[in-house]
Amino acid sequence: MRLSPVRLQASGSESAHTFKAMNEQTDTHSFLIAFDPIAQEIVECHEFSADEEAEAALLDAERKHRGTDIQVVSFQAASIDDLKRTHPHYFEQGKTDATPFPLVGV
C-alpha cells in the first residue's frame, strides 16, 4: 500500500495537476481533509473515487478556507482505515500533543 500525502497550495492549476499525478494508482481513493490545527480537529473529510469530483472539491475547499488557519490536504489511500492508521494525528481530535506538520508534494 502506498500513500501519497500532499500539502496543497491555493493555486488551482497546481492542485489540478497534483490530483492527476496522484490518481495514477487505480486501487486508491482520494481523500480530502480540512484540518483546524488550533482546535485539533477535522472540519471536513471527503472520499472520492472520480478525479473530477476530487479536483472540484479540492478547489472549493481551498477557496473556502483561504486566509484561515485551516489546512487543506489531500491523500491517496485504499481506504479511510489505512489513512487513519498512517496519519493518526488528523483523527485524534482534541489531543493537544497531536501536532500537524506541513506536507510537501511527492
Rosetta blueprint (number, residue, H / E / L):
1 M L
2 R L
3 L L
4 S L
5 P L
6 V E
7 R E
8 L L
9 Q L
10 A L
11 S L
12 G H
13 S H
14 E H
15 S H
16 A H
17 H H
18 T H
19 F H
20 K H
21 A H
22 M H
23 N L
24 E L
25 Q L
26 T L
27 D L
28 T L
29 H E
30 S E
31 F E
32 L E
33 I E
34 A E
35 F E
36 D E
37 P L
38 I L
39 A L
40 Q L
41 E E
42 I E
43 V E
44 E E
45 C E
46 H E
47 E E
48 F E
49 S L
50 A L
51 D H
52 E H
53 E H
54 A H
55 E H
56 A H
57 A H
58 L H
59 L H
60 D H
61 A H
62 E H
63 R H
64 K H
65 H H
66 R L
67 G L
68 T L
69 D L
70 I L
71 Q E
72 V E
73 V E
74 S E
75 F E
76 Q E
77 A E
78 A L
79 S L
80 I H
81 D H
82 D H
83 L H
84 K H
85 R H
86 T H
87 H L
88 P H
89 H H
90 Y H
91 F L
92 E L
93 Q L
94 G L
95 K L
96 T L
97 D L
98 A L
99 T L
100 P L
101 F L
102 P L
103 L L
104 V L
105 G L
106 V L
